[in-house]
Amino acid sequence: GNAFVATADDPAAVYYNPAGLTQLTGQDFSATAYVVSFGADYRAPGGATTSMNRQNQVIPQVYYAWAPKNASWALGLGYYDPYGLSTDWPSTSGFRTFATKNEETYSTLNPVVAWRISDMFSLGGGLTFNRLNVDLNRGIGLMPGDEFRFKADGTDIGFNLGLRWQPSEQHAFGLSYQHQTSFDLSGTATASPYAPAESATSTFVFPEVLIAGYSYRPTPQWNFEADIDWTNWSRLNTAVISKASGALDLPFNWQSSCFYELGVTRYLNGGWNVSAGYTLSENSVPDAMWNPAVPDVTRQFWSAGVGYSQGPLRFMLTLQHATSPSRNIHNGMINPLSGETTDGSYSSSINTFALSLDYRF
């Protein structure tokens, strides 16, 4: 269920809570392939329907940790994609001037250091070296088939911090903070077929994240965790694409939201364990700013997994399914050139699986 900030007992603590790395001993390498299948459907106010071309995406996560025996410190390094989205609506959707094909990839390299201050308390933190690539497409609305495209990339440096307090074997508390990032993007903008590509720049802001969690282990065979993840999406207001032919506004004006996360793991005989989780993800996009490029709704994520450990090698296979109600948009955005509107009913589906391999040496 993504509830891990208080447990944080494997190399993924680099992201979830770097303070947790002090629980490890020796060297530990883990790699995860997180595969997401995302689809969405739209029903116009008049009854016409269309479906987004289903997107299947592989999101990598790679972590390494080194905690020398009897040392009070540990080091970690992670490479992961904390944000990103790919959507592809057909040009016959009825709202092509708001969204056609859009891709956004955010990648992070994150070295961290952790320090065990006492038997109960640890701190950790590090720098994040981030890269963002965007490829945004939508119709213009002056004639059929015209299109505006903005393709650009940029980098930024941020940081993350974590603390972990474990007053007893049964109880542990975790707190994690990820700083906001701001990317100065540079690339090209094209208004086809009216003008050739020209240089363009913009600034995209991503939010700070604060996660608090509590882990309860009534016996060594059980672990329960509950987390609250606050993401300050109100940082994302209006992005301006600057170019010689004139600036173009991309209004977002999102709002802050939370993830509420629950997870439980049962450790079995023979090196096996099973887990289950639940996450409630709040909507971040107000109705007035709804855009099909980011079909955001309040969702419930249900997950289950099985793991096995033998000697230095561990694996975990996890399946996840998201359920959500349809989102009905009234009085949404209107394109003054085409008259198209984002009004209508939207439904979406998300299914994922993740395979993780962990090697300790």
C-alpha positions as CSV (number, residue, x, y, z in Angstrom):
1,G,0.0,0.0,0.0
2,N,3.1,2.3,-0.3
3,A,3.1,2.5,3.5
4,F,6.8,2.2,4.3
5,V,8.2,5.4,5.8
6,A,8.3,3.9,9.4
7,T,9.4,0.4,8.4
8,A,12.1,1.6,5.9
9,D,14.2,-1.6,6.3
10,D,15.6,-2.2,2.8
11,P,17.5,0.0,0.2
12,A,14.2,1.6,-1.0
13,A,14.6,3.6,2.3
14,V,16.7,6.0,0.1
15,Y,13.4,7.3,-1.2
16,Y,10.9,6.6,1.5
17,N,13.0,7.5,4.5
18,P,16.8,7.6,4.3
19,A,17.1,7.4,8.1
20,G,16.0,3.7,7.9
21,L,19.2,2.7,6.2
22,T,20.9,2.4,9.7
23,Q,18.8,-0.8,10.2
24,L,20.9,-2.6,7.5
25,T,24.2,-4.3,7.7
26,G,26.6,-4.8,4.9
27,Q,25.8,-4.0,1.2
28,D,22.4,-4.4,-0.3
29,F,21.3,-3.9,-3.9
30,S,17.7,-3.9,-5.1
31,A,16.0,-3.3,-8.4
32,T,12.3,-3.1,-9.2
33,A,10.4,-3.0,-12.5
34,Y,7.0,-1.3,-11.9
35,V,4.7,-1.8,-14.8
36,V,1.6,0.4,-15.1
37,S,-1.3,-0.1,-17.5
38,F,-3.5,3.0,-17.6
39,G,-6.7,3.6,-19.6
40,A,-9.5,6.1,-19.6
41,D,-12.9,6.6,-21.3
42,Y,-14.9,9.8,-22.0
43,R,-18.6,10.3,-22.6
44,A,-19.6,13.7,-24.0
45,P,-22.7,15.6,-22.8
46,G,-24.4,14.5,-26.0
47,G,-23.7,10.9,-25.4
48,A,-20.7,10.3,-27.8
49,T,-17.9,8.2,-26.3
50,T,-14.2,7.8,-26.9
51,S,-11.4,5.9,-25.2
52,M,-7.8,6.9,-24.6
53,N,-5.2,4.7,-26.2
54,R,-4.1,2.4,-23.3
55,Q,-0.7,3.3,-22.0
56,N,1.6,0.6,-20.7
57,Q,4.7,2.0,-19.0
58,V,7.7,0.5,-17.2
59,I,9.0,2.6,-14.3
60,P,12.4,1.6,-13.0
61,Q,13.7,1.8,-9.4
62,V,17.2,0.9,-8.5
63,Y,18.7,1.3,-5.0
64,Y,22.0,0.5,-3.3
65,A,22.9,0.7,0.4
66,W,26.1,0.2,2.4
67,A,26.0,0.0,6.2
68,P,29.4,-1.1,7.7
69,K,29.1,-3.5,10.6
70,N,29.1,-1.8,14.0
71,A,29.1,1.6,12.4
72,S,26.6,4.3,13.3
73,W,26.3,5.5,9.7
74,A,25.1,4.2,6.3
75,L,25.2,5.4,2.7
76,G,22.7,4.9,0.0
77,L,22.1,5.7,-3.7
78,G,18.9,5.6,-5.6
79,Y,17.7,6.1,-9.2
80,Y,13.9,6.3,-9.6
81,D,11.0,8.2,-11.3
82,P,8.9,9.9,-8.6
83,Y,6.6,11.6,-11.2
84,G,5.5,11.0,-14.7
85,L,2.6,10.4,-17.0
86,S,1.8,9.4,-20.5
87,T,-1.7,9.9,-22.1
88,D,-2.8,9.5,-25.7
89,W,-6.3,10.7,-26.7
90,P,-7.4,10.3,-30.4
91,S,-7.9,13.4,-32.4
92,T,-11.7,12.5,-32.7
93,S,-12.2,12.8,-28.9
94,G,-14.1,16.1,-29.1
95,F,-11.5,17.9,-27.0
96,R,-8.4,17.6,-29.1
97,T,-7.6,21.3,-28.5
98,F,-7.0,20.4,-24.8
99,A,-5.1,17.1,-25.2
100,T,-3.9,14.6,-27.7
101,K,-0.6,12.8,-26.9
102,N,1.3,14.0,-23.9
103,E,4.4,12.5,-22.2
104,E,6.2,13.7,-19.1
105,T,9.2,11.8,-17.5
106,Y,10.8,12.9,-14.2
107,S,14.0,11.0,-13.2
108,T,16.0,11.3,-10.0
109,L,19.5,10.3,-8.8
110,N,19.6,10.5,-5.0
111,P,22.7,9.9,-2.9
112,V,22.0,9.9,0.8
113,V,23.7,9.5,4.2
114,A,22.1,8.2,7.4
115,W,23.3,8.5,11.0
116,R,22.1,6.5,14.0
117,I,22.2,9.0,16.9
118,S,21.1,6.5,19.5
119,D,19.6,3.0,19.6
120,M,16.1,4.5,19.1
121,F,16.7,7.5,16.8
122,S,18.2,8.0,13.3
123,L,18.5,10.8,10.8
124,G,19.1,10.8,7.1
125,G,19.1,12.9,4.0
126,G,20.7,13.7,0.7
127,L,20.6,15.6,-2.6
128,T,18.3,14.8,-5.5
129,F,19.6,15.4,-9.0
130,N,16.5,15.6,-11.2
131,R,15.8,15.7,-14.9
132,L,12.5,16.4,-16.6
133,N,11.5,15.7,-20.2
134,V,8.1,16.9,-21.6
135,D,6.4,16.3,-24.9
136,L,3.1,18.1,-24.9
137,N,0.7,18.0,-27.8
138,R,-2.8,19.5,-28.5
139,G,-4.9,20.8,-31.3
140,I,-5.0,24.6,-32.1
141,G,-8.5,24.8,-33.4
142,L,-8.2,27.0,-36.5
143,M,-8.6,24.1,-38.9
144,P,-8.8,20.2,-38.7
145,G,-5.5,18.5,-37.9
146,D,-3.6,21.6,-36.8
147,E,-1.4,21.0,-33.7
148,F,0.7,22.8,-31.1
149,R,3.7,20.9,-29.7
150,F,6.1,21.8,-26.9
151,K,9.1,19.5,-26.5
152,A,11.7,20.4,-23.9
153,D,13.8,19.3,-21.0
154,G,15.6,20.7,-18.0
155,T,17.4,19.8,-14.7
156,D,17.2,20.9,-11.1
157,I,18.7,20.0,-7.7
158,G,16.7,19.4,-4.6
159,F,17.0,17.4,-1.3
160,N,15.2,14.9,0.9
161,L,15.3,14.3,4.6
162,G,14.1,11.6,7.0
163,L,14.0,10.7,10.6
164,R,13.0,7.4,12.3
165,W,12.2,6.8,16.0
166,Q,11.8,3.3,17.4
167,P,11.2,3.5,21.1
168,S,10.6,-0.3,21.3
169,E,10.6,-3.5,19.2
170,Q,6.9,-3.2,18.6
171,H,6.6,0.5,17.7
172,A,8.4,2.7,15.1
173,F,7.6,6.2,13.7
174,G,8.9,7.7,10.6
175,L,8.9,11.2,9.0
176,S,10.1,12.0,5.5
177,Y,10.4,15.3,3.5
178,Q,11.1,15.8,-0.2
179,H,11.8,19.4,-1.2
180,Q,10.0,21.1,-4.1
181,T,11.8,21.3,-7.5
182,S,11.6,23.9,-10.2
183,F,12.7,23.1,-13.8
184,D,13.8,25.8,-16.3
185,L,12.9,23.9,-19.5
186,S,14.3,24.7,-22.9
187,G,13.3,23.2,-26.2
188,T,11.1,23.9,-29.2
189,A,7.5,24.9,-29.8
190,T,5.7,24.1,-33.1
191,A,2.4,25.4,-34.5
192,S,1.7,23.0,-37.3
193,P,1.0,23.7,-40.2
194,Y,1.2,27.5,-39.6
195,A,4.8,28.0,-38.6
196,P,8.1,26.1,-38.2
197,A,9.6,25.1,-34.9
198,E,11.0,27.9,-32.8
199,S,13.0,28.0,-29.6
200,A,10.9,28.0,-26.5
201,T,11.3,28.0,-22.7
202,S,9.1,27.4,-19.6
203,T,9.3,26.7,-15.9
204,F,7.6,23.7,-14.4
205,V,7.3,23.4,-10.6
206,F,6.8,20.2,-8.7
207,P,5.6,20.0,-5.1
208,E,7.2,19.3,-1.7
209,V,6.1,16.1,-0.1
210,L,5.7,15.3,3.6
211,I,5.1,11.7,4.8
212,A,4.4,10.6,8.3
213,G,4.0,6.9,9.3
214,Y,3.6,4.5,12.2
215,S,4.7,0.8,12.2
216,Y,3.4,-1.7,14.7
217,R,4.9,-5.2,15.1
218,P,2.9,-7.1,17.7
219,T,5.2,-10.1,17.1
220,P,8.2,-10.6,14.8
221,Q,5.9,-12.4,12.3
222,W,3.6,-9.4,11.7
223,N,4.1,-5.8,10.6
224,F,1.3,-3.2,10.3
225,E,1.9,0.3,9.0
226,A,-0.2,3.4,8.4
227,D,1.0,6.5,6.6
228,I,-0.3,9.9,5.5
229,D,1.4,11.5,2.5
230,W,0.8,15.2,1.9
231,T,1.7,16.5,-1.5
232,N,1.6,20.3,-2.1
233,W,0.3,20.4,-5.7
234,S,-0.8,24.0,-5.1
235,R,2.8,24.9,-6.2
236,L,1.6,24.1,-9.7
237,N,-0.1,27.2,-11.0
238,T,0.2,28.6,-14.5
239,A,3.2,27.6,-16.7
240,V,4.1,30.1,-19.4
241,I,5.7,28.9,-22.6
242,S,7.9,31.8,-23.8
243,K,8.7,32.0,-27.5
244,A,9.5,34.7,-30.1
245,S,6.0,34.5,-31.7
246,G,4.3,35.2,-28.3
247,A,3.8,33.6,-24.9
248,L,1.3,30.8,-24.3
249,D,-0.2,30.1,-20.9
250,L,-0.7,26.6,-19.6
251,P,-3.1,26.9,-16.6
252,F,-3.0,24.2,-14.0
253,N,-3.9,25.8,-10.6
254,W,-4.0,22.4,-8.8
255,Q,-4.6,22.0,-5.1
256,S,-2.8,20.1,-2.4
257,S,-3.9,16.5,-1.7
258,C,-3.1,13.5,0.5
259,F,-2.5,9.8,0.2
260,Y,-3.8,7.6,3.0
261,E,-1.9,4.4,3.1
262,L,-2.3,1.1,5.0
263,G,-0.1,-2.0,4.7
264,V,0.3,-5.4,6.5
265,T,3.0,-8.1,6.1
266,R,2.9,-11.6,7.5
267,Y,6.3,-13.5,7.7
268,L,5.8,-17.2,7.1
269,N,8.0,-20.2,7.6
270,G,10.6,-21.2,5.0
271,G,11.5,-17.6,4.0
272,W,8.1,-16.7,2.6
273,N,6.0,-13.6,3.3
274,V,2.7,-12.2,2.1
275,S,1.6,-8.6,2.1
276,A,-1.6,-6.6,1.4
277,G,-2.2,-2.8,1.1
278,Y,-4.7,-0.1,0.6
279,T,-4.2,3.5,-0.5
280,L,-6.8,6.3,-0.9
281,S,-5.5,8.9,-3.3
282,E,-7.3,12.3,-3.2
283,N,-8.0,14.3,-6.4
284,S,-5.7,17.3,-7.0
285,V,-7.4,19.0,-10.0
286,P,-10.4,21.3,-9.4
287,D,-13.3,20.9,-11.8
288,A,-12.7,24.3,-13.4
289,M,-9.2,23.4,-14.3
290,W,-9.9,19.8,-15.4
291,N,-7.8,18.7,-18.4
292,P,-8.1,15.3,-20.1
293,A,-4.3,15.2,-20.4
294,V,-4.2,14.4,-16.7
295,P,-7.5,12.5,-15.9
296,D,-7.2,12.9,-12.2
297,V,-9.9,11.5,-9.8
298,T,-10.0,10.2,-6.2
299,R,-8.9,6.6,-6.4
300,Q,-8.6,3.6,-4.2
301,F,-5.6,1.3,-4.7
302,W,-5.7,-2.3,-3.6
303,S,-2.6,-4.4,-3.6
304,A,-1.3,-7.8,-2.7
305,G,2.1,-9.4,-2.9
306,V,4.2,-12.4,-2.1
307,G,7.9,-12.5,-1.3
308,Y,10.6,-15.1,-0.8
309,S,14.0,-14.9,0.9
310,Q,16.8,-17.5,0.6
311,G,20.3,-16.6,1.7
312,P,21.4,-13.3,0.2
313,L,18.6,-13.2,-2.4
314,R,15.1,-11.9,-2.0
315,F,12.2,-11.3,-4.4
316,M,8.8,-9.7,-4.2
317,L,5.9,-9.8,-6.7
318,T,3.1,-7.3,-6.2
319,L,-0.2,-6.8,-8.0
320,Q,-2.2,-3.6,-7.7
321,H,-5.7,-2.5,-8.9
322,A,-7.2,0.9,-8.7
323,T,-10.9,1.6,-8.4
324,S,-12.5,5.1,-8.9
325,P,-15.9,6.6,-9.6
326,S,-16.6,8.4,-12.8
327,R,-15.8,12.1,-12.7
328,N,-18.5,14.4,-14.1
329,I,-17.2,17.8,-15.3
330,H,-19.7,20.7,-15.7
331,N,-18.7,24.3,-16.6
332,G,-15.2,23.2,-17.4
333,M,-12.7,24.9,-19.7
334,I,-13.8,26.1,-23.1
335,N,-11.5,26.7,-26.1
336,P,-12.6,30.1,-27.7
337,L,-11.3,29.1,-31.2
338,S,-12.9,25.7,-31.6
339,G,-15.7,25.9,-29.0
340,E,-14.6,22.6,-27.6
341,T,-15.1,22.0,-23.9
342,T,-13.8,19.6,-21.3
343,D,-17.4,18.9,-20.0
344,G,-18.5,15.3,-19.8
345,S,-18.0,12.1,-17.8
346,Y,-14.6,10.5,-17.4
347,S,-13.7,7.1,-16.0
348,S,-10.3,5.4,-15.8
349,S,-8.6,2.2,-14.8
350,I,-5.2,1.4,-13.5
351,N,-3.6,-2.0,-13.1
352,T,0.0,-2.6,-12.1
353,F,2.5,-5.2,-11.2
354,A,5.9,-4.9,-9.7
355,L,8.8,-7.4,-9.5
356,S,11.6,-6.6,-7.1
357,L,14.9,-8.4,-6.7
358,D,17.2,-7.7,-3.7
359,Y,20.7,-9.0,-3.2
360,R,22.6,-8.7,0.1
361,F,26.4,-9.2,0.3
